[in-house]
Amino acid sequence: MKTYHVKRAQGQYEPGHPENGFWQEAEIADVNTYPWYKSGDKWQAFAQLLYDRERLYFRMVSQDRHIRGIYTRLNEPVYKDSCGELFLLPGTDPAIGYFNYEINCVGTLLMGYGKERKGRIYVGPELAGRVAIWHFIPGPIKQESPDDSHWEIEAVIPLAIMHALADFPNPGPGTEWHGNFYRCGDDTSNPQWSVWNPIETPQPDYHRPEFFGRLIFM
């Protein structure tokens, strides 16, 4: 089981401006393990996660020569596009349930909560609208192009929207959560599924909290 140290955010967050130093102290989680690889390009990707008293800050950057983003409405199947994902169990007890934040390259969000893939609760526009998302690809949609090189997404997630669905203490120094970072693109011309913490299943399946890694808040 891998471990990622979630550091406290420092300085002013400016979406889309990593050069300002906000992400400088955040650890890099390489999302470059391909459990179900058969053929095609393995693009390098990484994720970062920070927190403060009220929010989580998520970032993913991926090289990609096959960038697609056609889903534009909340909770559409964005995992079929070029997509970055953050799965979070706010603690270590699977009975709490886990959250999935799935964001395609044009900034469309799919957000759910539950204990397993089946029977998940998907958030409505009021809660989802409180997640601030920045995306490098302008949109409103993106088709694959010979000029494709990479995509980036960032999300600011208020802890309050998670508390609307689950009961858990806010994280602080020493708190342990479990989670995973994923990259996918089911319907691109180069479909690949990469992960941070390895998943041992015969077919692609991200809804497997038993394969989450450790997230230690600093």
C-alpha positions as CSV (number, residue, x, y, z in Angstrom):
1,M,0.0,0.0,0.0
2,K,1.5,3.3,-1.1
3,T,1.4,6.4,1.2
4,Y,0.9,10.0,0.1
5,H,1.5,12.9,2.5
6,V,-1.2,15.6,2.2
7,K,0.4,18.8,3.2
8,R,-1.3,22.0,4.4
9,A,-1.9,24.6,1.7
10,Q,0.3,27.7,2.0
11,G,-0.2,31.0,0.2
12,Q,-2.9,32.2,-2.1
13,Y,-4.5,29.7,-4.5
14,E,-4.7,30.9,-8.1
15,P,-6.3,28.4,-10.4
16,G,-4.2,27.6,-13.4
17,H,-1.0,29.2,-12.1
18,P,1.3,26.5,-10.7
19,E,4.2,28.9,-11.1
20,N,3.0,31.0,-8.2
21,G,4.3,28.4,-5.8
22,F,1.0,27.2,-4.3
23,W,1.7,23.6,-5.5
24,Q,5.4,23.7,-4.8
25,E,5.3,21.9,-1.5
26,A,2.7,19.3,-2.5
27,E,4.0,15.8,-3.0
28,I,3.8,14.3,-6.5
29,A,1.7,11.1,-6.8
30,D,2.7,9.4,-10.1
31,V,-0.4,8.0,-11.7
32,N,1.7,5.7,-14.0
33,T,0.8,2.1,-13.0
34,Y,-1.1,0.3,-15.7
35,P,-2.7,-2.8,-14.2
36,W,-4.7,-3.6,-17.4
37,Y,-2.3,-2.6,-20.1
38,K,-2.5,-4.5,-23.4
39,S,-1.2,-2.1,-26.1
40,G,-0.9,1.6,-27.0
41,D,0.7,4.7,-25.5
42,K,1.4,4.9,-21.8
43,W,1.2,8.6,-21.0
44,Q,2.8,10.0,-17.9
45,A,0.5,11.6,-15.4
46,F,0.7,12.9,-11.8
47,A,-1.7,14.1,-9.1
48,Q,-1.3,16.5,-6.1
49,L,-3.5,17.0,-3.1
50,L,-3.4,19.8,-0.4
51,Y,-5.8,20.9,2.3
52,D,-6.7,23.6,4.7
53,R,-9.4,23.9,7.5
54,E,-12.2,24.1,5.0
55,R,-11.1,22.6,1.7
56,L,-9.2,20.1,-0.3
57,Y,-7.2,21.1,-3.4
58,F,-6.7,18.5,-6.2
59,R,-4.6,18.7,-9.3
60,M,-3.8,16.3,-12.1
61,V,-1.5,16.8,-15.1
62,S,-1.3,14.3,-17.9
63,Q,0.7,14.0,-21.1
64,D,-1.7,12.9,-23.9
65,R,-1.8,12.8,-27.7
66,H,-5.4,11.6,-27.7
67,I,-7.4,14.3,-25.8
68,R,-11.2,14.0,-25.8
69,G,-13.9,15.8,-23.8
70,I,-17.4,15.7,-25.1
71,Y,-19.5,15.4,-21.8
72,T,-20.5,18.8,-20.5
73,R,-23.3,18.1,-18.0
74,L,-23.0,17.1,-14.3
75,N,-22.7,13.4,-13.6
76,E,-22.4,12.3,-17.3
77,P,-20.0,9.5,-17.9
78,V,-16.9,11.7,-18.0
79,Y,-14.6,8.7,-17.5
80,K,-15.1,7.9,-21.2
81,D,-13.3,11.2,-21.9
82,S,-9.7,12.1,-21.0
83,C,-10.3,12.2,-17.3
84,G,-8.6,12.6,-13.9
85,E,-10.1,11.1,-10.8
86,L,-9.8,11.4,-7.0
87,F,-11.4,8.7,-4.8
88,L,-11.5,9.4,-1.1
89,L,-12.5,7.5,2.0
90,P,-12.5,10.0,4.8
91,G,-10.9,7.7,7.4
92,T,-9.8,4.1,7.4
93,D,-13.1,2.3,8.1
94,P,-14.8,1.2,4.8
95,A,-18.2,1.5,6.5
96,I,-17.8,5.3,6.2
97,G,-18.2,5.0,2.4
98,Y,-16.0,6.8,-0.1
99,F,-16.3,9.7,-2.5
100,N,-15.5,9.8,-6.2
101,Y,-14.6,13.0,-8.0
102,E,-14.2,12.4,-11.7
103,I,-13.4,15.4,-13.9
104,N,-12.8,15.4,-17.6
105,C,-10.4,17.6,-19.5
106,V,-13.0,20.3,-20.2
107,G,-14.0,20.5,-16.5
108,T,-17.2,18.4,-16.2
109,L,-17.7,16.8,-12.9
110,L,-19.1,13.4,-11.8
111,M,-19.4,13.2,-8.0
112,G,-20.8,10.3,-6.0
113,Y,-20.7,8.8,-2.6
114,G,-21.4,5.3,-1.3
115,K,-19.8,2.1,0.0
116,E,-19.4,0.4,-3.3
117,R,-20.1,0.9,-7.0
118,K,-23.8,0.0,-6.8
119,G,-26.2,2.3,-5.1
120,R,-24.1,5.4,-5.1
121,I,-25.5,8.8,-4.3
122,Y,-24.8,11.4,-7.0
123,V,-24.7,15.0,-6.0
124,G,-27.1,17.6,-7.4
125,P,-26.3,21.0,-8.9
126,E,-26.4,22.8,-5.6
127,L,-23.6,20.8,-4.0
128,A,-21.7,20.2,-7.2
129,G,-21.7,23.9,-7.9
130,R,-19.6,24.5,-4.8
131,V,-16.7,22.6,-6.3
132,A,-14.5,25.1,-8.2
133,I,-12.9,23.5,-11.2
134,W,-10.2,24.9,-13.5
135,H,-9.2,23.1,-16.8
136,F,-6.4,23.8,-19.2
137,I,-8.4,22.7,-22.3
138,P,-10.8,25.5,-23.0
139,G,-13.9,23.6,-24.2
140,P,-16.8,23.6,-24.3
141,I,-15.9,20.3,-25.9
142,K,-12.7,18.8,-27.2
143,Q,-12.1,16.3,-30.0
144,E,-8.8,14.6,-30.6
145,S,-6.3,16.6,-32.6
146,P,-2.8,16.0,-34.0
147,D,-1.7,19.0,-31.9
148,D,-2.7,17.4,-28.6
149,S,0.1,17.3,-26.0
150,H,-1.3,17.4,-22.5
151,W,-4.2,18.3,-20.3
152,E,-4.5,19.7,-16.7
153,I,-7.3,20.0,-14.2
154,E,-7.6,21.5,-10.7
155,A,-10.5,21.3,-8.2
156,V,-11.2,23.1,-4.9
157,I,-13.5,20.8,-2.9
158,P,-15.2,22.3,0.3
159,L,-15.2,19.7,3.1
160,A,-18.8,20.9,3.8
161,I,-20.2,19.2,0.7
162,M,-18.7,15.9,1.9
163,H,-20.2,16.5,5.4
164,A,-23.6,16.8,3.7
165,L,-23.3,13.1,2.8
166,A,-21.1,11.5,5.5
167,D,-20.1,12.0,9.1
168,F,-16.4,12.3,9.8
169,P,-14.0,14.7,11.6
170,N,-12.1,17.2,9.5
171,P,-8.6,16.2,8.8
172,G,-5.6,17.6,10.7
173,P,-2.0,16.7,11.4
174,G,-1.7,12.9,11.8
175,T,-5.2,12.1,10.3
176,E,-5.2,9.1,8.0
177,W,-7.6,8.7,5.1
178,H,-7.5,6.2,2.3
179,G,-7.8,7.0,-1.4
180,N,-6.5,6.7,-4.9
181,F,-5.7,8.8,-8.0
182,Y,-6.8,7.6,-11.5
183,R,-6.4,8.6,-15.1
184,C,-8.6,7.2,-17.9
185,G,-10.1,7.7,-21.3
186,D,-12.4,4.9,-22.1
187,D,-13.6,6.2,-25.5
188,T,-10.5,7.9,-26.8
189,S,-8.6,6.3,-29.6
190,N,-6.0,5.2,-27.1
191,P,-8.0,3.9,-24.1
192,Q,-5.8,3.5,-21.0
193,W,-6.4,3.1,-17.3
194,S,-3.6,4.1,-15.0
195,V,-3.6,4.3,-11.2
196,W,-1.5,5.6,-8.3
197,N,-2.0,2.7,-5.9
198,P,-2.1,-0.7,-7.8
199,I,-5.4,-2.5,-8.2
200,E,-5.4,-6.2,-8.6
201,T,-8.5,-7.0,-10.6
202,P,-8.8,-8.8,-14.0
203,Q,-10.7,-5.9,-15.6
204,P,-10.5,-2.1,-15.1
205,D,-12.4,-1.2,-11.9
206,Y,-11.7,1.9,-9.9
207,H,-14.4,1.3,-7.4
208,R,-12.3,-0.9,-5.2
209,P,-11.6,0.7,-1.9
210,E,-9.7,-2.3,-0.7
211,F,-6.9,-1.1,-3.1
212,F,-6.8,2.5,-1.9
213,G,-3.5,3.8,-0.6
214,R,-2.8,5.7,2.6
215,L,-3.3,9.5,2.7
216,I,-1.6,11.0,5.7
217,F,-2.4,14.6,6.6
218,M,0.6,16.7,7.7
